[in-house]
Amino acid sequence: MTEEQSYDFIVIGSGFGGAVSALRLTQKGYRVAVLEKGRRYRAADFPATNWNLRKSVWMPRLGLLGIQALTLLRHVLVLHGVGVGGGSLVYANQLIVPDDSIFEKPEWGPGNWKEKLAPHFVEARRMLGAVESPSVGNADLILKEVGIELRGEDTFHINPVGVFFGEPEKTVPDPYFNGEGPDRTGCKKCGACMIGCPIGAKNTLDLNYLYLAEKSGAVIIPETEAIGVRPLPEGGYEVLTITSHGILRQKKMFRAGSVVFSGGVMGTVDLLLQCKQNGMLPNLSDRLGDFTRTNSEAILGVDSRDRTRDWNDHIAITSGIYPDSNTHIEVVRYNKGSDLMYTIATILTEGGGNIPRILRFLGNILRHPYQFLRALWIPGQSVRTSVILVMQSSENYLRLRKTRFGLASELPTDGKRIPSYIPIANQVTRKMAEKMNGYPKGSWFEVLMDAPSTAHILGGCVMGESPAQGVVDKKGQVFGYPGLYIADGSVVPANLNANPALTITALAEYIMVNIETKR
């Protein structure tokens, strides 16, 4: 155990919530340290494709220290980001304000949350450099056609994105923060957004919030995983950490007057469940882990046989449609050669009804053996396949619990379980396949485990009026533990029907506004 270091605030995690916390607390005069279990990556460090597992995938026990983590629970496959910048390193640049109806949901509790968050959405958009994509890709135009056919009206929209377009591959002085930020290079539309932008055109958090936080005095400590937090008799908290990889993993203690948990759902909920279970924070709300949401997502795809058009011809996502009032669908791209994630895809299989999905799947293989075998042939998938990302506002969730084997999921008993089959998702995917002269694809986990996939896990530490309702109060402070805050996706109380990065950022801005300036 090495000598302890002391700060006013320790922020655990450097994703959207952690980055906001680091900057705003530093600006309020506090001494801040940010603990991040992943590595610090520069643009030149990212791999050319995600087949470079050492730089693409986060599996530290295998020596893989990349930015994409995949966690398979019994009821869901979760994709999440790791590294200095958290989810911003792997997200698809989308900076969308959810529809007003989302903030009217009872899960948000009392108060006008649209009004509360409005100024923080404005600030989050400014800080993250939100602009409308100047163009769309070939698959987006197909999505537009499908949307009109399904709904009878055009709901196609170009999304605001966090990308510096500028002049392709030309580096210029900071265009965002009056010269206080780093130089930036114009986007070349290579589609590598989700494996790490190779030229620094993507507005990742290390180029805005975290950059400015460090410039203002915050200390970022990478490759350091928080494994425990406990109150000190004299006040404040002690944070126990361990080196996140390697054979000889060094333990180290930090002290702080206050702690902000910003490790995302998979980090924050897991750590807090551990602290509650081992007696470090025994008085945490029993609601901890409840109301964990997947954004009611499905991830599907279309494998096109059309070689006359380029299907990965833009940034990761540029647009979307609303095939119904409850559903938002986007087309997603990887760059050429980044075929790794297509290993989880297989022939699309319908769900519902009385026939087990696995039997339908086996029937599909017998009826369409070529489609099944084609999905197994991974090389070239990034060129010929468009991912279909489906999000909904439906009220459904699961529970996260800690077992001796690690984090585990449970289904609720009230029937509001997360869906593994979304009919409109399959319908849109099949229509896209028809128009792209291709084959629709689903996920192995859907057909074998009845488990959906999500890139936007939310909740688990939701806000409430009391510990009986939530883990934190309406200002993000943990019930029963003054000085402990949560500022990340785990406090989001509802499915958003939109990519959540901007909402998480705005919520973190709101939470930080409520913390007083250091006296």
N, C-alpha and C positions, 0 to 999 in steps of 0.2 A: 504494500500500500504506500503510495507516494504522498507527499505533503499536500494538505488541503489548500485550495484557492477559494477566495471569497469574492462575491459580487453582490450587487443589490438585487439583480434579477438573473435567473438562469432560464433560458428558453430551450426547451427540449424539442428539437426538430427545426428544420430550416425550409419547410414548404411554405405555402401561401400564408398561413396563419403565423408561422414562426418568423418569416421574413418581415411581415408587417410589425409584429411585436418587437423585433430587434431594432428596427428603425425608430418607431415611435417612442419606445422606452428610452433609447439613447438620446433622442431629441428632448425628452423630458428631464434629462440630467442624470439618469441612472447609469451605473456601471453594469454592463450587460455581457453575458457570455452565452453563445449559442452552441449547443451540443448537437452534433450530427453524426449518425452512425455510418453514413456513406462517405465516399471520397469526394474530393473537390476536383471537378473536371473543368478544363478550359476547352474552347471550341476545337483546338487542334488535337485534343486528347480523344475525342469521340471516334468510334469505329466507322469504317466505310459502310459496313452492313452489320446487321444484328447476328450474323453467324460468328462474329468475334465474341464468343461467349464471355471471355474474361472482362471485356469492357461493356457488355450489353446486359448481362443477367446478374442479379444480386443473389448469390448463393455463397456466402463467405466461408462456410465450412468446406466448400470445394475449391476455394481460392478464386471464386468468380465475384468481382467487385464492381459490377456494372450498375446501371441506373434503373433497370426494370426488374421489379420483384413480382413474383407470382405466388400467391398463397391459396392453396386448395383446402377449403373447408368441406364439411360433409354436404352443405347445401348451396355452396357458391364458390366459383373461382374468382379471386380478386386480383386485378392488375394494379400495381401501385408503384410510385417512384421512390428512389433512394439516392441520396447524394446532396451536396451543398446546392440548394435550390429545390430539393424535394420533388414533388409532382410536376413542377414547371419544366423539369428536364425532359420528361416523357409525354407531357400533355400535348394536345393537338391545337394549341393556341387559341381556343375558343373563349371569348369574353362576353358572355350573353347574360343580360338581365332577365330573370324569369318573368313570366306573365304575372300581371297583378293578382290574378286569382290564386296563385301559389301562396301569397302572403296573407290571404284571407282564410287559409285552412286552419282549423281549430288546433292543430298540432303546434302552431306558433304561440298559442296562448294569448292572453289579453294584450291589448295595445295595437296600434297601427304600425305594423312592421314595414310596410311599404314606405311610410313616411319616415320612420326611424332610420331606415337604411339608405334612403334616397341620396343624401349628401355623401355617404360613404361609397356608394356605387360610382358617383361622379369622380371621387378622388381615386378610387381603385382603377377606373378606366384610364385616368390621366397617368397614374404611376406605371401601369402595365402597357401603356402605349396602344390602346385599342383603336384600330382603324378598320374600315370595311375592306375586305379583300378586293383588289382592283379587277379581278377576273375570276372565272371558275374553270373547272376541268371538264373533260368529256363526260365522265360519269355523272357529274352534277346536272348536266343537261338532260340525261336520261332520267335522273331522279325527278326533275321538274315535270317531265312528261307523265311519269307515273303518278305524281301527286295530283295533277289535274284530272287524270282519268279516274282516280279513286274518289276524289271529293267533289269533282265537278266545278272546282274553282282553283285559282292559282295561289297556293300558300308558300310557294318557293321564295326563299329569302337568302340574301348574302349575309353571312355572319360577321360581326366584328371580331378581329383577331389581334393577338399580341405579336406582331411581326413588323420589323423595319424593312419596308420594301425598297425605298430609295432607288439607287441605280444598281442593278445586279452586280454583286461582287466588288463594288467600290466602297472603300472605307472612308468614312467622314468623321469629323469631330462630333461629340455627343449632340444628338438632335432633340433630346427630351428634357434635360434638366439644366438648361442655361450654362452648359459647359461643365457642370459638376459631375456628370456621368462619364462612362467610358466611351471610347470611339466605337462606332458601329459600322457594320458592313451590310450592304443591300442584299436582300433575298434573291436567290437564283432559282427558286421553285423546284428544288431537287426532290422534295417529298421526304427528307430525312428528319423531319420535325420530331418524331417519336423515338428515334434512336440516338438523338443528340445532334443539334444543329452544328454542322461542321464549319460554318463561317461566322457564327455569332449574329445572325439576322433575327433569330427568335428572341423575344423579350423575356428571357428566363430571369428568375429572381436574383441571380448573382450579378445581373446587369442593371438592376434598378434598386429595389428595396435593400437587398443585402449589401450591394456595392456601397450605397449611401450610408448604411448602418456602420459598416467597417470604417468608412471614411470619417464617421462621426465618433468613433471610438469603441464600437462593439467588437468583441473578440469571437471569432468563429473557430470552433475546435472540431475538425472532422475526424472520422474514423473512431468515434467515441460514442458508445451506446450507454444510455441511462438504464440501469437495471433496478433502481430503487430510489424512493424519496421518503424521508421521514422527518417529522417535526423535531426541533431541538428544544431542550428544556428552557433555554434562555430566549427562545423566540427564533423565528426563521426556520429554514429547512436545510437538510443535508441531502445531497444527491450522490448516490453511489453509481459509478460508471465502470465500464470495462472496455478495453480495446476491442473493436468490433470484429477483428479477424486476426489470424495468426495462431501459432502454436502456443506461445507464451503470451497470454492475454493479460495485460497489466490492469490492475484495479486502481482507481483513483477517486478521491472524494472532493466534492465541491460544496461550498456553503453559500447560501443566499437568503436575503430577507424574504424573497418571493420567488415563485417558480411558475412559468407558463408552459403548459403541456401543448405542444404543437406538432406531434408526431403523426398526425393523421389518424384515422380510425384504427388502422392496423398497428400503429405504434402506441397511441395514447390509451386506447381501451385496454390493450394487452398489458401495458405497464401498470395502469391503475388497478386492474383486476388482480395482478400479481401483488401489488402493495396492500390491497384489501385482504387478500387471502393470507399473506405472510405476517399480517399484523402491523405493518409500517403505517398504514392509513386505514385503520379498522372501521372508522366511522363514515366512510364513503357511502353514498346513497345505495340502497339495494336496487335502484333502477339502473345502475351501472351495467352496460352491455345491452340493455333493452332498447328497442326501437332502432335497431341497426338496419339501414336501408341500402338498397342497391341502385337507387334512382330508377327502380323498376326497369332494368335494362335487359336487352338481348343483344348479342354480337353475332352477326351472321355474315354471309359473303356471297359474291357472284364470281364464278370462274368463267371468264369470257374466252370464246374461241376466235373472236374478231381480232385479227392482227393488223388491221388497217388503222386502228386508233390506239393512241397511247392512253392507258388507263391510270398511270401514275404521273400525271403531267402537271402537278401543282403542289402547293403546300398540303399538309395532312387533311385538313377539312376547310372548305370555303363556304358551304351553304347547307340548307336543310329544308324540309317540308313538314307540314302538319297534316297527315292523312286523316286525322280526326282531332277533336279538341283536347284529347287526353294524351296524344302521342307526338313525339318529335323525332324525326329520322334524318340522319346525316350519312353521307358517303365519306369513307376514310381511306387514305392512301399511305403506303410505305414507299420508300425509295427503292429503286432497282437493285435487286440482289438481297434485300432484307426479307427473306422468306421464312424466318424462324417461327414467327407467331402462327403461321398457317399450318403448323404441325398439330394444332388443336382442332382443325376443321375436318369435317366429314360430310357426307351426303345429307342434305336437309331432310328432316323427318318431322311429320306433324305430331302434335300431342293431343291431349283431350280424349274424351270418349272412354269406352270401356276396355279398349285394347291396350295393353301395356306398350309403352313407347319403344322398349327394346325389341318387341316383336314386330312393330311397324318398321323399325330400323332394319332388322334382318330381312323383312319382306322387300324393302327398298333395295337392299344389296342384291337380292335375287333378281329383281326386276330391272335394275339399272347397274349392272356390274361395272360397266365402263366408267360411269360417273363416280362410283365408289373408288375404283382404282386410280382414276385421275386425281382425286383429292389426296391420295396417298403420295402422289409424285410431287414432292415439295419444290425442287428447283424450278425457278421461273414464275412461282406463284405471285410474287410482288408485281410482276409486269402484267399478268393477266387477271388478277383478282382485285375486286373492289370490296372493301369491308363495309357492311351495313350496320351502323350503330343506331339502336332504337332506345329511346328514353320515354318514360311516362310519368304522369303525376299521380297515378293510382296509389291508394293507401295500402301499403303492405310492408312487411318488415320481418326480421328474424332477431334472435337473441345471441349474443356472444357470451361464452362462459370460459372459465379457466379450468383445465383438468391437468392431471399429472403428465399428460402427453402434450400439453400446450393449449393454444387457443382452439375453441370448438364452437360450432354453431348449433342452435336449436330452433325449431319452428315454433311459432306462437300457437296457443291453444284456441284463439278466437277466430281462426279461419283466415286471417289476413296474411297468409304466407306469401313470400316472394314468388313470382311466376317463373316457371322454367319453360313455359310455352306461351307466347304472345301471338295470337292469330294474325293480327295486322302486320306484325313483323315478318312472318312467313309469307303473307300475301304480297307485301311490297317486294320482298326478296325474289319471289318467283316472277313477278312482273318485270323487275329489273333484269332478271336472267333472260327472259324472253326477248327483251329489247336489246340486250348486249350479246345475243347469240351465245349464251353460256349456260352454266349449271348453277343452281342455288346450293348454298352450303350452310350447314349449321355447326354445332360444336359436339365433340365427343362427350363432353361432360353432361350436356343436355340429354343425350340419348342413353348413356350408360349409368349416370348417377341422378338424373332428373334435377340437375343443378345448372342454373344459368351462370353466365359470366358477366362481370361488371368491371369497368374501369373507373367507376365513381362511387366507391363505398362511402356512406354517410351515416351520421348518427352514432348512437351508443353512449353518448354523454350529453343527452339533450337538456335544454333549459326547462326550468319549471318554477312554480311559485314556492315549492318546498321540496325537501328531500324525498317526500313521498311521490313527487311528480317527476323530478329530474335530478341530474347530477350537479348542475350549476344553476345559479340564479340568472336573472335577465341581463346581468352585466358580465357574465362569464366567470364569476367567482365560484369556486367549489364550495358546496354546502358543508359546513362544519370545519373548514380549514381556511381561515383568513390568510390571504397572501398566495393561495393557490388559484391559478386561472387555467382555463382551457380555451384555446383560440385556434381551432382547426375544423375540418369537416365533421368531426364527431359531435359538434354542437348543433349542426343543421338538423332541424326537427321534422323535415318532410321531404318527400321526393320532389325534385325541382322541374322535371320535364325539360331540362336544359343542362348543358355542361356546367359543373358547379364552381369552377375556379374563381370566377368573379364574385359569386355570392360568398364564398369562404373568405375572400380578401375583404369584402365589404363588412362582413360580420367581425372580422379581426380588427378592422379599423374602428368599428363601433365599440368593441370591447376595450381597445386601447384608449379611446377618448375618455372613457369613464375612470381611468387610473390617473390619480393626481400627479402633477409635476413634482419632482423631488424638491424638498425644502432645504 
